[in-house]
Amino acid sequence: KQEVTQIPAALSVPEGENLVLNCSFTDSAIYNLQWFRQDPGKGLTSLLLIQSSQREQTSGRLNASLDKSSGRSTLYIAASQPGDSATYLCAVRSNQGGKLIFGQGTELSVKP
Amino acid sequence: EAGVAQSPRYKIIEKRQSVAFWCNPISGHATLYWYQQILGQGPKLLIQFQNNGVVDDSQLPKDRFSAERLKGVDSTLKIQPAKLEDSAVYLCASSLARTSGSNEQFFGPGTRLTVL
C-alpha cells in the first residue's frame, strides 16, 4: 500500500530565503508525482508534475526533483516571498488513470 | 476555459441530517474524482468515475455515502445520515481520459462541511 509522507509538517522562514520541502513515498512504482499548493479555504492548485521518467521540473522560482529509486521528491522554492505562504501537498499516482495519493502537507509561512 | 465548479461552498448541518454536494467538471473531461480532506490531512479519494461508470469506490463508506454521475458530466455526492467525523472539505477533480500523457487532475474550490 502506497504511503506518502511530508516533512516538515510546518515551516516558518524569513522573506528571501531559499527553502526545500520534502516528500517521500513507500512504493517506487509510480506513474507520476505532483506538487500542489493550497491556500486557506481554497482548492488545490497544481504547481509541478513530474512523470516517472523525469528527474525534475521547473516553473519560475520553483524546482521539483524526483528520485524514484529512493522514493523521494523535493520542492525547492527560491527567494521566498510572503505570497508563497500556503500549504504544499505532494501526491503520487500509481498508474495512468488512477487516483492521487497525498501526503499530509507542509504548512509554509514566509515572514516579511 | 472554465475550471471545475462545485456548490455549495459551505454547509453546516446537524448530525443525522442529509447533505448533497454538486460538481461540474471541466468540459470534455471524462474522469471525475471526489476526495475528502479532513483538517490537517491530505485529500483521500472517495470515488472515481470514468464517464458515468465507477472505477474505484473502495474507500467510500457505502453505508452512508453515495455518488452518481448521470450522463457522464455533472456529479453529486450525498451523505445520509451525516456523522460528526464527516466534517471535512469535499474536493471534486477532473481529468481527460487520454491513453497517454500526464492525465493531470484539476481541482475545484471544494465544499466545506461542518457537522454539529
Boltz contact constraints between the chains, C-beta under 6 A:
constraints:
  - contact:
      token1: [A, 32]
      token2: [B, 102]
      max_distance: 6.0
  - contact:
      token1: [A, 43]
      token2: [B, 107]
      max_distance: 6.0
  - contact:
      token1: [A, 43]
      token2: [B, 108]
      max_distance: 6.0
  - contact:
      token1: [A, 43]
      token2: [B, 109]
      max_distance: 6.0
  - contact:
      token1: [A, 43]
      token2: [B, 110]
      max_distance: 6.0
  - contact:
      token1: [A, 44]
      token2: [B, 107]
      max_distance: 6.0
  - contact:
      token1: [A, 49]
      token2: [B, 102]
      max_distance: 6.0
  - contact:
      token1: [A, 49]
      token2: [B, 104]
      max_distance: 6.0
  - contact:
      token1: [A, 89]
      token2: [B, 42]
      max_distance: 6.0
  - contact:
      token1: [A, 96]
      token2: [B, 103]
      max_distance: 6.0
  - contact:
      token1: [A, 99]
      token2: [B, 45]
      max_distance: 6.0
  - contact:
      token1: [A, 99]
      token2: [B, 48]
      max_distance: 6.0
  - contact:
      token1: [A, 102]
      token2: [B, 42]
      max_distance: 6.0
  - contact:
      token1: [A, 102]
      token2: [B, 43]
      max_distance: 6.0
  - contact:
      token1: [A, 103]
      token2: [B, 42]
      max_distance: 6.0
  - contact:
      token1: [A, 104]
      token2: [B, 41]
      max_distance: 6.0
  - contact:
      token1: [A, 104]
      token2: [B, 42]
      max_distance: 6.0
  - contact:
      token1: [A, 105]
      token2: [B, 42]
      max_distance: 6.0
